């Protein structure tokens, strides 16, 4: 009788785990709305001005490939293609009408973001709908004593969560968060849509007309 109760309990637990289990997002597109805001320097006798820009961030995911495209209303664009098989990033950038695909090693980027590793995730009390999905309130507490409040979607996980540098080990998808900049401006991110549609392989290829260069070559160009 005791054995039957134990087996029944295990079955119920497995059912619960299946119901609330996370789904890995191995292919799809995340769409974020961006709002960049901050104080613009003004003469001492004039009131401070707040400048705001809006834009979008699209993150394409397919197995070991991730592409990020940022577009702001003022015309600024930024694209990064990450290949987690080769451990390389390619940043697409136009300099004086010449298009460059700059190769960057991921190891260097990881070293910069070591302070965000081994964070403690503390769940908050609130849940709310952000875009099309339910999101959980939480705070990431880092070893250096700083913290990072956010809402995240716990229904899905990413194979490479380190695409979000401040939550590189999060078992979920960040849905709402703020990133402070060194210039006093803050960027607000809000997840608007999550699409599970197939993504074409061509999205992760360097477009025609781009010259592939190393990071060292790029740094020489910028001197």
N, C-alpha and C positions, 0 to 999 in steps of 0.2 A: 504493500500500500504506500509506504514511504517513497519507494523507488518511482511509483507511478506519479506521485505528487511532484517529485524532483524533475521528472521528464516533462510533465505538464508545464512546470514553471519555466524550464529552459525553452520550450516551444513558444510560450507567451513572450519571453524576452526576445527571441529571435524575430517574432512578428513585430514587436515594437521597434526593434532596431531596423527592420526593413521598412517600416512605415516612416520613420523619422531619419533614415539614412540619407547621407548627402550624395548628390550626383556630380560626377566629375565633368566639367565643361571642357571637352576635348576638341570641340569645334564650334565656332560661333562668333558673334560680334557683340561687344559691349559699347553702348553709346552713353557718353557723359555730357552734361552741360557744364561749362566752365564760366566762372565769374571772377575776374581779377579786379581787386579794388585796393585803394590806398591813398594816403595823403600826398598831394603834390606840393613841393616846396614853393613858398610864396614869401614876399618881403615881410618883415616883422610887423609892419603896420597894416597888413591886409589879412583878412580872414583865411583860414586854411581851406583848401579846395580838395574835394575827394574825386579821384578819377576812377572810372569803372569801365572795364571792357568785358565783353562776353565772347563765347566761342564754343567749340565742341571738341571732344576727344573721342576718337573711335579706336577701339582695341580689337584687332582681329586675332583670333586664336585658332590654331590648327596643329594638333599634336605638339611637336617640339618647336613650332614657329609661333612668334608673336609679332604683330606690327602695331605701332602706335602712330596715329595721325592727329595732330593738333592744328586747328584752323581758328584764327581769331578774326573778329569783325574788321580789324584794321588792316587785314591782308597778310598778317604773319602766319607762316606755316612751319611745321616741324614734323618730320617723319623718322621713325626708328624701326628697323627690322631686326629682330633678335632670333638667332638660330641657336637653340640650346643643345643641339647635337655637336656643333663645331665650337660652341662657347664664344661666338662672335656676334657683335652688333654692327649694323650698318646704318649710319645717319645720312639721310638725304638732305643736301643743303645747296643753295644757289649763291655763289659769290661772284659779283660783277658779271652777271649773265651766264657764267659757266656753272654747270651742274656737277656737283661732286657727290660721290658715295664714299663716305669716310668709314673705314674699318676700325672698330674699337674692340679690344679684348674685354670680355666680361669680368675677368679676374680683377682687373684694376677697379672696375665699378663696384664689385663686391667688397673690396677692401675699404672703399669710401663709406660703405653702408654697414660696416660691422657693428656700429653702435645700436643698430635697430634689430640685431639678432638676439635670440633667447629672451624675448619680451614675455611678460606675463599678461594674459588676456583676462580682464575682469568684466563679466557681463553686467550690464545695467538693468534697470527695472522695465524699461520701455521697449516696445516694438511699434513700428509704424510702417505704413506703405510708402515706399519711395519708387516713383515711376510705376512699374507694373508688378513689383515684388515686395514681399514683406521683409523688413530689415530689423535686425537686433541692435540695440544700443550696447556699446562696449567701450572700454578704455584699454589701450596697450600701455603697459608700464615697462620702461626700459631700465637696463642695469645702471645707467648713469643718473637715474633719478627723475628723468623727464617722462612725460606721458603724452599720449596721442588719442584723443577722443574721436570716435567714429560710429557710424551705423554700418553694419555689414549684412549681406545676404548669406544666411547659413544653409540655404537649400543646395547651393552649389559650391564646389571647390575648383581651384585651378591647378593644373599640373605644374605651373611655374608662377607661384604667387609673388615671387621676387620682382615681377614686373611693377608691382607697387612697392617702391623702395622702403617706405615707412612701415610696411606690414609684410615683410618677406616670408613669413612662416604662417600667415593667417589661413586657417581652414575655413575659408569663405571668400566672398567677393566684396571688397569695400564698396559701399553704396552712397555714403555721404561723409565728407571730411574736408578739412581745411589744411592747406600747406602754406606756412609763412615763408616769405622770400627774404633774402638778405637786404633788399632795397626798401623794406618797410611795407611792401604790398603783400596781400594774401590771396591765394587762389582757392576758390570754393569749388568742389567737385560734387556733382549729383548724378547718380545713375538714372537715366531716363528709359533705357530699353535694354533687354538682353535677348538676342536672336540666336536660335539654335540652327539656323540655316547653314548649308554647306558653304565653305569659303574656297574660292579658286586658288590653285597653287601660284598663279601669276601675281597674286597680291604680295607674296613674300619674295619676289624677284626684283632685282634692281632694274628700273625702267630704262628703256633705250635713251641714249643721249647723256647718260651720266658717266663721269670718269671716276673709276675706283682708285682711291688713294689711301695710304696709311694715316694713322693719327699724327705721326711725326711730320709727314709731308704737309698735312693740314696746318699744323702749328707753324711751320715755316711760312706758309702762305699768309698767315694772319699776323706775322711780325711786321 
